Amino acid sequence: MRKTKLVSSQNPSTLFALLLALTMALSACGYSNPYVPSDDSEGVKQGTVSIYVDMWGNNTSELGFQSEVKQSLVRWLKKSPHFSMAPTPEQADYILSGVIESVHLPGLSYGKWDRAVELRAETTFSVELKNKKTGEFILKKEDAAWHESFSVGRNAAAMEMNKRKALREIADNIAENIYVNLFNKFSSKKGGKADIPVEKSNVDD
């Protein structure tokens, strides 16, 4: 019977190299596991508005995009002394949730033989911030849009990397705008505007 040679624990350098390669590959792809606990929740701080950032729904084929959005939201919300990240919905004053409705990649510019050399990642999403006790929606936006352009690159791998970078930029811009809106809402007097601030250069009407 032919024996199969396995990598044993007696060769730690080989195992270390394999683990290092795997880590670098996952990091390069912008991968993050939405089901692994992270530092998203720092606990409810006294005198702050506690928000639970729920994992967004994702109706697209862009795996992990919802995790990018959540992580960006948490990073931005942590910048404000008004907010604290609740570790569970039960500990929160407000629930922030949303859905990534669609991602389209139309051609933006073309070269020889009508080959696309630049694409545009167009994203539509919905978001809402709900008062857990009263059921009131402090923020509610449907069919909002954001887009970022990116180059096709020389091959499929380069195009995929550029696309993922564009999606990360979209996630960060969405999170920043939601943060600015909520910061203004909770730091201003009653009656503040609840619509997401938009920039005409990046957001479709």
N, C-alpha and C positions, 0 to 999 in steps of 0.2 A: 504494500500500500504506500502510495506517495504521500509524504508529509508536507503540509503547508507551513512555511516558515512565518512566524508572527513576530511583530516588533515587540520586544520585551521591555520590561522596566529596567533592564540592565544597560540599556542604551539611552540614557537621559538626554543626550545631545540630539538624537534623532527626534525624540518626542518633543523636545523644546522647539526644534526647527519647524516641525509640523504645526504646532500650536501657534507659533509666531506667524507663519504663513497664513493660517486660517484667520487670525485676528486682523492682519493687515488687509486681507481680501475683503472681509466684512466691513472694515472701517472705510475702505476705499469706495465701497458701494453705497455708503451712507446708511447701512442697515442698522436697525435697532429693533429689538424685540419688544412689542408693546405689552407683553404679558409678564415681563421681568420687572420686579420692583426697582424703582430708581429714586433719585433725590427729588422727585416732583413734589412730594408732600413734606413740608417742613413743620407741620403742626399749626394749629390755630393759635394766633397771638392775640392777647387781650387788647381790646380797643381797635381792632382791625375788622374789615369785612372779610369773612371767610368764604372762599370760593372753592368748589370742587370742580376741577377740569375733567370732564368725562372724555372717554375715548370717542372720537368722532366716527360716524358711520362713513363708509367708503363705497360708493357705487361705481367705482372705476376699476380698471385692471392694474392700476399703479399700486402694487403691494407696498405697504409700509408708509404710504403718503399720510395716512391718518395719524400715525405715530409722530411724523415730522411736525405736523400741525400742533399736536398736543404739546410736544416738547418745546416748540417755539412759544406757545401761549404761556406756558409755565415760566419760561425764562423772562419773558416780558413782564408778566404780572408780578414777579418777584422784585422788579425794579421799584415798585411803588410801596411806600410805607403804609398805604391805606389797605393793602390786601395781604392775606395770608392763605397759603394753600392747604385746604382741608384734606386729610388722608382718606376720608370716607364721605359719602354723600350725607350720612347722618350727622356729621360734625359741621356741615357747611351751612352758611346762611343762603348761599346762592349756588345754583348748578349751571355751569357753562357747558353747553353741548352744541353739536353741529353735524352737518353732513357734507361730504365732498360729493357733489352731484355729478360732475363730469370733468373729463380732461380731454381736450382735443389738440391735435398737433398739425395745424394747417401750414402749408408752405408760405414763407414770407418773401423770399427772394430766390431767383433761379439763375443758374449758370448755363454752360453749354449743354446742348441736347435737352433743354428744359429740365435739367436735374436740379432739384432743390438744394441750395447751399445754406439756407437759413430757415429754421422752423420757429413756430411760436407756440408755446405751451399755454393754452387757454383753459382756465379753471373756473367753474361755477360752484358755489357753495351756499349753504344756509347756516345761520348761527343764531343762538338765542341764549340769553341769561335770564334764569327764572328764580324768583324768590321762593324758596322752598316752603315757607310757612304760609304765605298768602296766595301763591300761584301766579303772582303778577309777573309779567315779562318786562324786565328793565331794558332789555335789548332784544330785538327780533328783526332779523334781516333774511329775506329769501331771494334766491337766484342772484346773489351778488357775484361779481366776476373780477378776476385778476389775470394778467398775462405777463409772460416774460419770453423774450426771444432767445434763441441759442443756435449755434452753428451746427451743421450736420457732422462735420469732421471727415476724416479720411476713410473711416470704416464704421461698422456697426457698433463696435465696442466704444469708440470715441463718441459716437452719437448718443449712446445710452448714458455715458458718463456726463455729457453736456446736458442731457435732458434731466437727469437726476439733480444736477446743480441748479438748473432753472426751477425745478419743483421745490427745492429747498429754499430758494429765494422767494418763491411765491408763498410758501408756508410762513416764512419770517415776516413778509410784508403784511399778510393777512393778520398775523398775531400782533404786529406792531399797531395796526390800525384799530383793532379791537381794544388793545391796551390803552391807546390814547383816548378812545371814546369812553371807556369805563373809568379811567383816571379823571377825566373831566366831569363825568357824571357824578362820581362819588366825592369829588373834592369841591364841587361848585354847589351853589344853593339849589333848592328844590326848583324843578322846572327845566333842568338842563336838557339839551338835545340828546336823543338816544340813537340817532342814525350813525352808521360807521362813517367817519371822515374818509373821503376818497380823493385821489389825485387823478385828474382827467387824463394825464399822460399814460397811466397804467391800467385804469379801470374802465371797462366798457360801460356805456350808458345803458 
